[in-house]
Amino acid sequence: MLALSHMIGFSNAFSLSMVRSISQSTTVTPLSKGGQTVIAFVSGGNSNMYSMDVDSDRLLTVSIGMNDNVTVVFKRLSQPSLTNYDYIVSNYSRTVGVKLATTYYIGVFGKGSSSQNNKFTLSVSSVSGAVIQAFADWIIGVIVGSVIAAIVILICSIVAVVVPILACCGVISCTVCFGVREAHKTNQMHPHQQLQSSQSSPYM
């Protein structure tokens, strides 16, 4: 009888521990498909579990508050743990690309003792990758256009400054100056030619 009672007690204890484990792991709060922000509490050593359906070709971003004393991990198609996950949120945010439609499970694990109730802010968003790419292309176009405009302005400014300096130094206007000098020489020679012609005239 004593052995049988020990076996029954062991069986009941085992059943209770299994039920408690299952109840914790199966409590999943679904989030809105487009994204949602959750403000909640989790005690140290425990976890809150969330799920989110994500369409194909999306960018999934999971973020937490800067002062949140929690660890956040997420996993595709099954609930994560601190030792079994696909991604962990570091530096308060993590973004991953999702090629095919699927479901992600996000686990928020409290730090500290079991008596410590940790408040956290969890933000989960799903944005179209095409929208992000279009925005990135627009940003690149703006940057390239700005660089080209700056180069054109710089070249115009250099030309506006350098051309007058070169002109004053005679580098650019050498041809014009040569023409002016030739004309000046010609004008200086005309009086002498007129004097010679007047002296050789028989009518003088």
C-alpha positions as CSV (number, residue, x, y, z in Angstrom):
1,M,0.0,0.0,0.0
2,L,2.8,2.4,0.9
3,A,4.5,1.8,-2.4
4,L,1.2,2.2,-4.2
5,S,0.5,5.5,-2.4
6,H,4.0,6.8,-3.4
7,M,3.3,5.9,-7.0
8,I,0.0,7.7,-7.0
9,G,1.6,10.8,-5.4
10,F,4.3,10.8,-8.0
11,S,1.8,10.4,-10.7
12,N,-0.3,13.3,-9.5
13,A,2.7,15.5,-9.1
14,F,3.8,14.7,-12.6
15,S,0.4,15.4,-14.0
16,L,0.2,18.8,-12.2
17,S,3.6,19.9,-13.4
18,M,2.7,18.9,-17.0
19,V,-0.7,20.7,-16.9
20,R,1.1,23.9,-15.6
21,S,3.7,23.7,-18.3
22,I,1.1,23.3,-21.0
23,S,-1.1,26.1,-19.7
24,Q,1.8,28.5,-19.8
25,S,3.0,27.6,-23.3
26,T,-0.5,27.5,-25.0
27,T,-1.6,30.9,-23.8
28,V,-1.0,32.8,-26.9
29,T,-2.5,36.3,-27.6
30,P,-3.0,36.9,-31.3
31,L,-2.0,40.4,-32.7
32,S,-3.5,42.3,-35.5
33,K,-2.2,41.3,-38.9
34,G,-1.1,44.8,-39.9
35,G,0.7,45.4,-36.6
36,Q,-0.1,46.2,-32.9
37,T,1.4,47.7,-29.8
38,V,1.0,45.9,-26.5
39,I,1.7,47.3,-23.0
40,A,1.7,44.6,-20.4
41,F,3.5,43.1,-17.4
42,V,5.5,39.9,-17.0
43,S,7.1,38.6,-13.8
44,G,10.7,37.4,-13.7
45,G,11.1,33.9,-15.0
46,N,7.7,33.9,-16.8
47,S,6.7,34.7,-20.3
48,N,4.0,36.2,-22.4
49,M,3.4,34.7,-25.8
50,Y,1.9,36.4,-28.8
51,S,1.3,35.4,-32.4
52,M,1.0,37.3,-35.7
53,D,0.0,36.2,-39.2
54,V,2.4,37.8,-41.8
55,D,1.7,37.9,-45.5
56,S,4.3,37.2,-48.1
57,D,7.0,39.8,-49.2
58,R,6.7,41.7,-45.9
59,L,9.1,43.2,-43.4
60,L,8.4,42.1,-39.9
61,T,9.6,44.4,-37.1
62,V,9.5,43.6,-33.4
63,S,10.5,46.3,-31.0
64,I,10.5,46.9,-27.2
65,G,11.0,49.9,-25.0
66,M,14.4,51.1,-24.1
67,N,14.0,50.5,-20.4
68,D,12.1,47.2,-20.6
69,N,13.6,44.5,-18.4
70,V,12.6,41.6,-20.7
71,T,14.1,39.4,-23.4
72,V,12.1,39.1,-26.6
73,V,12.5,36.3,-29.1
74,F,10.4,35.1,-32.0
75,K,10.1,32.0,-34.1
76,R,8.2,30.9,-37.2
77,L,5.4,28.4,-36.8
78,S,6.1,27.5,-33.2
79,Q,6.5,29.1,-29.8
80,P,10.0,30.1,-29.0
81,S,12.0,29.7,-25.8
82,L,15.1,31.3,-24.5
83,T,17.1,28.5,-26.0
84,N,15.1,27.8,-29.1
85,Y,14.2,30.7,-31.3
86,D,14.8,32.1,-34.8
87,Y,15.5,35.7,-33.9
88,I,16.2,37.7,-30.8
89,V,15.5,41.4,-30.3
90,S,18.8,43.2,-29.7
91,N,19.2,47.0,-29.4
92,Y,15.5,47.3,-28.8
93,S,14.4,46.3,-32.4
94,R,14.7,43.6,-35.0
95,T,13.5,43.5,-38.6
96,V,13.4,40.4,-40.8
97,G,12.2,39.8,-44.3
98,V,9.3,37.4,-44.8
99,K,9.2,35.8,-48.3
100,L,6.2,33.5,-47.8
101,A,3.1,34.0,-45.8
102,T,3.5,32.4,-42.3
103,T,2.8,32.9,-38.6
104,Y,5.4,34.1,-36.1
105,Y,5.2,33.6,-32.4
106,I,6.7,36.3,-30.2
107,G,7.8,35.4,-26.6
108,V,8.4,38.1,-24.0
109,F,10.4,36.7,-21.1
110,G,10.7,38.6,-17.8
111,K,14.0,39.1,-16.1
112,G,14.8,39.2,-12.4
113,S,13.0,37.3,-9.6
114,S,9.5,35.9,-9.7
115,S,8.3,38.7,-7.4
116,Q,9.5,41.4,-9.9
117,N,6.7,42.5,-12.2
118,N,8.3,43.9,-15.4
119,K,6.3,46.4,-17.5
120,F,7.0,46.3,-21.2
121,T,5.9,47.8,-24.5
122,L,5.9,45.4,-27.4
123,S,5.4,46.8,-30.9
124,V,5.0,44.5,-33.9
125,S,4.5,45.7,-37.4
126,S,4.3,44.2,-40.9
127,V,5.1,46.4,-43.8
128,S,5.1,45.6,-47.5
129,G,8.6,45.1,-48.8
130,A,7.7,46.8,-52.1
131,V,6.7,50.0,-50.3
132,I,10.0,50.0,-48.4
133,Q,11.9,49.4,-51.6
134,A,10.1,52.2,-53.4
135,F,10.8,54.5,-50.5
136,A,14.5,53.5,-50.5
137,D,14.7,54.1,-54.3
138,W,13.1,57.5,-53.8
139,I,15.7,58.3,-51.1
140,I,18.5,57.2,-53.4
141,G,17.1,59.3,-56.2
142,V,16.9,62.4,-54.0
143,I,20.5,61.9,-52.8
144,V,21.9,61.3,-56.3
145,G,20.0,64.4,-57.6
146,S,21.3,66.5,-54.7
147,V,24.8,65.4,-55.4
148,I,24.6,66.1,-59.1
149,A,23.0,69.6,-58.4
150,A,25.8,70.3,-55.9
151,I,28.5,69.3,-58.4
152,V,26.9,71.6,-61.1
153,I,26.7,74.5,-58.7
154,L,30.3,73.9,-57.6
155,I,31.5,73.8,-61.3
156,C,29.6,77.0,-62.1
157,S,31.0,78.7,-59.0
158,I,34.6,77.7,-60.0
159,V,34.0,78.9,-63.6
160,A,32.6,82.2,-62.3
161,V,35.7,82.8,-60.2
162,V,38.4,81.4,-62.4
163,V,37.4,82.9,-65.7
164,P,37.8,86.5,-64.7
165,I,41.1,85.7,-63.1
166,L,42.4,84.0,-66.2
167,A,41.1,86.9,-68.3
168,C,42.9,89.4,-66.2
169,C,46.1,87.4,-66.5
170,G,45.7,87.3,-70.2
171,V,45.5,83.5,-70.5
172,I,42.0,83.5,-72.1
173,S,42.1,86.8,-73.9
174,C,45.6,86.4,-75.5
175,T,44.0,86.1,-79.0
176,V,42.0,89.3,-78.4
177,C,45.0,91.1,-77.0
178,F,47.2,90.0,-79.9
179,G,44.6,91.5,-82.3
180,V,44.5,94.7,-80.4
181,R,48.3,95.0,-80.4
182,E,48.4,94.4,-84.2
183,A,45.8,97.0,-84.7
184,H,47.8,99.4,-82.6
185,K,50.9,98.7,-84.6
186,T,49.0,99.4,-87.8
187,N,47.8,102.7,-86.5
188,Q,51.3,103.7,-85.5
189,M,52.6,102.9,-89.0
190,H,50.0,104.9,-90.9
191,P,51.4,108.4,-90.1
192,H,54.9,107.3,-91.4
193,Q,53.4,105.9,-94.6
194,Q,51.4,109.1,-95.2
195,L,54.6,111.2,-94.7
196,Q,56.5,109.1,-97.3
197,S,53.7,109.3,-99.8
198,S,53.4,113.1,-99.4
199,Q,57.2,113.5,-99.9
200,S,57.2,111.4,-103.0
201,S,54.3,113.2,-104.7
202,P,55.3,115.3,-107.8
203,Y,52.7,117.9,-107.0
204,M,54.2,118.9,-103.7
